[in-house]
Amino acid sequence: MKNTKIKIILSAIIFLSVAGFAGTAAAAGSSVYVSPASLTKTVGDIFNVSVGVSTSGSKVCAVEGTLVFNNLSCQSITVDGNVTPQSVPTCSNPYFLIGVPSCSTADKVLFAVSAKAGSTGAASISFTGIDIIGEGVSVGTASVSGNYTINAILTATLTPAPTATPKTASTATPTPKTTPKPTVLPTSTPTPVSSEQPAISAPTPTPTTQVAANEQPPERSLFLASISSALTLGTGNIWVGLLILLIIGGIVYYFIQKERHKNLK
């Protein structure tokens, strides 16, 4: 009888131990995570991530912890509408205590975080003081951080210049006709007379009365020209003309005398 009681007690102890181990194993699977877990950003970029709880089949009633930003600056934190916040996290105080309605065994998104990338290098969003609470007991303290790479901003000198697309011969644009502009002739500007150069005086007009007095009438001019031409016999030299006249007169005189002597005989 005594041995039977001992066996019953040992069986109960073994059962409770196995049940407790199973409960602990199930609770070890619950964790808080950041999604996406990895990203590559540029210095100054603003991006969004979400924070949730993975129950791994355990019944979760609340989640507690504090966000930690490394090489990131918090911009805003917005709690999801499907959970009940007991302590709402903010950028100035990122502590949170979020209740899960009806102690669900399904994974839940707790809140969204907007962060700005810091300097070039590694950055992360992690947790401290995580406690995943079930029905009166803690079912997990694990967490999965978000790890990010921050690259430098590309300078303008590294950006390749756009390549111009050459036009094909079929799409040639006809050259528009241009209207010739009238040519404007330059207006000559009179050069001022320098004080060092003598001024050019205007020519003095010849009195018309003096010219009229010295001029010969047309009839008299023609008469004198005829006499001059007769005296020079058209040679233009009066002496030659007189010599020719003497020769002609001598010849005429010779024939007259010869005719007279003939008549006397």
Contacts in CASP RR format, 6 or more apart in sequence:
PFRMAT RR
TARGET T0000
AUTHOR 0000-0000-0000
METHOD contacts of the structure
MODEL  1
MKNTKIKIILSAIIFLSVAGFAGTAAAAGSSVYVSPASLTKTVGDIFNVS
VGVSTSGSKVCAVEGTLVFNNLSCQSITVDGNVTPQSVPTCSNPYFLIGV
PSCSTADKVLFAVSAKAGSTGAASISFTGIDIIGEGVSVGTASVSGNYTI
NAILTATLTPAPTATPKTASTATPTPKTTPKPTVLPTSTPTPVSSEQPAI
SAPTPTPTTQVAANEQPPERSLFLASISSALTLGTGNIWVGLLILLIIGG
IVYYFIQKERHKNLK
26 56 0 8 1.000
26 57 0 8 1.000
26 58 0 8 1.000
26 139 0 8 1.000
27 58 0 8 1.000
27 132 0 8 1.000
27 137 0 8 1.000
27 138 0 8 1.000
27 139 0 8 1.000
27 140 0 8 1.000
28 140 0 8 1.000
28 142 0 8 1.000
29 54 0 8 1.000
29 56 0 8 1.000
29 58 0 8 1.000
29 140 0 8 1.000
29 142 0 8 1.000
30 53 0 8 1.000
30 54 0 8 1.000
30 55 0 8 1.000
30 56 0 8 1.000
30 57 0 8 1.000
30 58 0 8 1.000
30 60 0 8 1.000
30 132 0 8 1.000
30 139 0 8 1.000
30 140 0 8 1.000
30 142 0 8 1.000
31 53 0 8 1.000
31 54 0 8 1.000
31 56 0 8 1.000
31 130 0 8 1.000
31 132 0 8 1.000
31 140 0 8 1.000
31 142 0 8 1.000
31 143 0 8 1.000
31 144 0 8 1.000
32 51 0 8 1.000
32 52 0 8 1.000
32 53 0 8 1.000
32 54 0 8 1.000
32 63 0 8 1.000
32 65 0 8 1.000
32 110 0 8 1.000
32 127 0 8 1.000
32 130 0 8 1.000
32 132 0 8 1.000
32 142 0 8 1.000
32 143 0 8 1.000
32 144 0 8 1.000
33 51 0 8 1.000
33 52 0 8 1.000
33 53 0 8 1.000
33 54 0 8 1.000
33 143 0 8 1.000
33 144 0 8 1.000
34 49 0 8 1.000
34 50 0 8 1.000
34 51 0 8 1.000
34 52 0 8 1.000
34 125 0 8 1.000
34 126 0 8 1.000
34 144 0 8 1.000
34 145 0 8 1.000
34 146 0 8 1.000
35 49 0 8 1.000
35 50 0 8 1.000
35 51 0 8 1.000
35 52 0 8 1.000
36 49 0 8 1.000
36 146 0 8 1.000
37 144 0 8 1.000
37 145 0 8 1.000
37 146 0 8 1.000
37 147 0 8 1.000
38 146 0 8 1.000
38 147 0 8 1.000
38 148 0 8 1.000
38 149 0 8 1.000
39 47 0 8 1.000
39 148 0 8 1.000
39 149 0 8 1.000
40 148 0 8 1.000
40 149 0 8 1.000
40 151 0 8 1.000
41 47 0 8 1.000
41 117 0 8 1.000
41 123 0 8 1.000
41 148 0 8 1.000
41 149 0 8 1.000
41 150 0 8 1.000
41 151 0 8 1.000
42 117 0 8 1.000
42 150 0 8 1.000
42 151 0 8 1.000
42 152 0 8 1.000
42 153 0 8 1.000
42 154 0 8 1.000
43 117 0 8 1.000
43 118 0 8 1.000
43 119 0 8 1.000
43 120 0 8 1.000
43 150 0 8 1.000
43 151 0 8 1.000
43 152 0 8 1.000
43 153 0 8 1.000
44 116 0 8 1.000
44 117 0 8 1.000
44 118 0 8 1.000
44 153 0 8 1.000
45 116 0 8 1.000
45 117 0 8 1.000
45 150 0 8 1.000
46 75 0 8 1.000
46 114 0 8 1.000
46 115 0 8 1.000
46 116 0 8 1.000
46 117 0 8 1.000
47 114 0 8 1.000
47 115 0 8 1.000
47 117 0 8 1.000
48 112 0 8 1.000
48 113 0 8 1.000
48 114 0 8 1.000
48 115 0 8 1.000
49 112 0 8 1.000
49 113 0 8 1.000
49 115 0 8 1.000
49 125 0 8 1.000
49 146 0 8 1.000
50 109 0 8 1.000
50 111 0 8 1.000
50 112 0 8 1.000
50 113 0 8 1.000
51 67 0 8 1.000
51 109 0 8 1.000
51 110 0 8 1.000
51 111 0 8 1.000
51 112 0 8 1.000
51 113 0 8 1.000
52 63 0 8 1.000
52 107 0 8 1.000
52 108 0 8 1.000
52 109 0 8 1.000
52 110 0 8 1.000
52 111 0 8 1.000
53 60 0 8 1.000
53 63 0 8 1.000
53 100 0 8 1.000
53 107 0 8 1.000
53 108 0 8 1.000
53 110 0 8 1.000
53 132 0 8 1.000
54 107 0 8 1.000
55 104 0 8 1.000
55 105 0 8 1.000
55 106 0 8 1.000
55 107 0 8 1.000
55 108 0 8 1.000
55 139 0 8 1.000
57 105 0 8 1.000
58 105 0 8 1.000
58 132 0 8 1.000
58 134 0 8 1.000
58 139 0 8 1.000
58 140 0 8 1.000
59 103 0 8 1.000
59 104 0 8 1.000
59 105 0 8 1.000
59 134 0 8 1.000
59 135 0 8 1.000
59 139 0 8 1.000
60 100 0 8 1.000
60 103 0 8 1.000
60 104 0 8 1.000
60 105 0 8 1.000
60 108 0 8 1.000
60 132 0 8 1.000
60 133 0 8 1.000
60 134 0 8 1.000
60 139 0 8 1.000
61 99 0 8 1.000
61 100 0 8 1.000
61 103 0 8 1.000
61 133 0 8 1.000
61 134 0 8 1.000
61 135 0 8 1.000
61 136 0 8 1.000
62 86 0 8 1.000
62 97 0 8 1.000
62 98 0 8 1.000
62 99 0 8 1.000
62 100 0 8 1.000
62 132 0 8 1.000
62 133 0 8 1.000
62 134 0 8 1.000
63 96 0 8 1.000
63 97 0 8 1.000
63 98 0 8 1.000
63 99 0 8 1.000
63 100 0 8 1.000
63 110 0 8 1.000
63 130 0 8 1.000
63 131 0 8 1.000
63 132 0 8 1.000
63 133 0 8 1.000
64 96 0 8 1.000
64 97 0 8 1.000
64 98 0 8 1.000
64 129 0 8 1.000
64 130 0 8 1.000
64 131 0 8 1.000
64 133 0 8 1.000
65 95 0 8 1.000
65 96 0 8 1.000
65 97 0 8 1.000
65 127 0 8 1.000
65 128 0 8 1.000
65 129 0 8 1.000
65 130 0 8 1.000
65 131 0 8 1.000
66 89 0 8 1.000
66 94 0 8 1.000
66 95 0 8 1.000
66 96 0 8 1.000
66 127 0 8 1.000
66 128 0 8 1.000
66 129 0 8 1.000
67 74 0 8 1.000
67 77 0 8 1.000
67 89 0 8 1.000
67 94 0 8 1.000
67 96 0 8 1.000
67 113 0 8 1.000
67 125 0 8 1.000
67 126 0 8 1.000
67 127 0 8 1.000
68 94 0 8 1.000
68 124 0 8 1.000
68 125 0 8 1.000
68 126 0 8 1.000
68 127 0 8 1.000
68 128 0 8 1.000
69 94 0 8 1.000
69 115 0 8 1.000
69 124 0 8 1.000
69 125 0 8 1.000
70 122 0 8 1.000
70 123 0 8 1.000
70 124 0 8 1.000
70 125 0 8 1.000
70 126 0 8 1.000
71 117 0 8 1.000
71 118 0 8 1.000
71 119 0 8 1.000
71 121 0 8 1.000
71 122 0 8 1.000
71 123 0 8 1.000
71 124 0 8 1.000
71 150 0 8 1.000
72 115 0 8 1.000
72 116 0 8 1.000
72 117 0 8 1.000
72 118 0 8 1.000
72 123 0 8 1.000
72 124 0 8 1.000
72 125 0 8 1.000
72 148 0 8 1.000
73 115 0 8 1.000
73 116 0 8 1.000
73 118 0 8 1.000
74 91 0 8 1.000
74 94 0 8 1.000
74 113 0 8 1.000
74 114 0 8 1.000
74 115 0 8 1.000
75 91 0 8 1.000
75 114 0 8 1.000
75 115 0 8 1.000
75 116 0 8 1.000
76 91 0 8 1.000
76 113 0 8 1.000
76 114 0 8 1.000
77 88 0 8 1.000
77 89 0 8 1.000
77 90 0 8 1.000
77 91 0 8 1.000
77 94 0 8 1.000
77 111 0 8 1.000
77 112 0 8 1.000
77 113 0 8 1.000
77 114 0 8 1.000
78 111 0 8 1.000
78 112 0 8 1.000
79 85 0 8 1.000
79 88 0 8 1.000
79 89 0 8 1.000
79 98 0 8 1.000
79 110 0 8 1.000
79 111 0 8 1.000
80 108 0 8 1.000
80 109 0 8 1.000
80 110 0 8 1.000
80 111 0 8 1.000
80 112 0 8 1.000
82 101 0 8 1.000
82 108 0 8 1.000
82 109 0 8 1.000
83 98 0 8 1.000
83 99 0 8 1.000
83 100 0 8 1.000
83 101 0 8 1.000
83 108 0 8 1.000
83 109 0 8 1.000
83 110 0 8 1.000
83 111 0 8 1.000
84 98 0 8 1.000
84 99 0 8 1.000
84 100 0 8 1.000
84 101 0 8 1.000
85 96 0 8 1.000
85 97 0 8 1.000
85 98 0 8 1.000
85 99 0 8 1.000
86 97 0 8 1.000
86 98 0 8 1.000
86 99 0 8 1.000
87 95 0 8 1.000
87 96 0 8 1.000
87 97 0 8 1.000
88 96 0 8 1.000
89 95 0 8 1.000
89 96 0 8 1.000
89 111 0 8 1.000
96 110 0 8 1.000
96 111 0 8 1.000
98 110 0 8 1.000
98 111 0 8 1.000
100 108 0 8 1.000
103 134 0 8 1.000
103 135 0 8 1.000
113 125 0 8 1.000
115 125 0 8 1.000
117 123 0 8 1.000
117 148 0 8 1.000
117 150 0 8 1.000
118 150 0 8 1.000
119 150 0 8 1.000
120 150 0 8 1.000
120 151 0 8 1.000
120 152 0 8 1.000
121 149 0 8 1.000
121 150 0 8 1.000
121 151 0 8 1.000
122 147 0 8 1.000
122 148 0 8 1.000
122 149 0 8 1.000
122 150 0 8 1.000
123 147 0 8 1.000
123 148 0 8 1.000
123 149 0 8 1.000
123 150 0 8 1.000
124 145 0 8 1.000
124 146 0 8 1.000
124 147 0 8 1.000
124 148 0 8 1.000
125 145 0 8 1.000
125 146 0 8 1.000
126 143 0 8 1.000
126 145 0 8 1.000
126 146 0 8 1.000
127 143 0 8 1.000
127 145 0 8 1.000
129 141 0 8 1.000
130 140 0 8 1.000
130 141 0 8 1.000
130 142 0 8 1.000
130 143 0 8 1.000
131 138 0 8 1.000
131 140 0 8 1.000
131 141 0 8 1.000
132 138 0 8 1.000
132 139 0 8 1.000
132 140 0 8 1.000
132 141 0 8 1.000
133 139 0 8 1.000
193 199 0 8 1.000
193 200 0 8 1.000
216 224 0 8 1.000
228 236 0 8 1.000
228 238 0 8 1.000
229 236 0 8 1.000
231 238 0 8 1.000
231 241 0 8 1.000
231 242 0 8 1.000
232 238 0 8 1.000
232 240 0 8 1.000
232 241 0 8 1.000
233 240 0 8 1.000
233 241 0 8 1.000
233 244 0 8 1.000
233 245 0 8 1.000
234 241 0 8 1.000
235 241 0 8 1.000
235 244 0 8 1.000
END
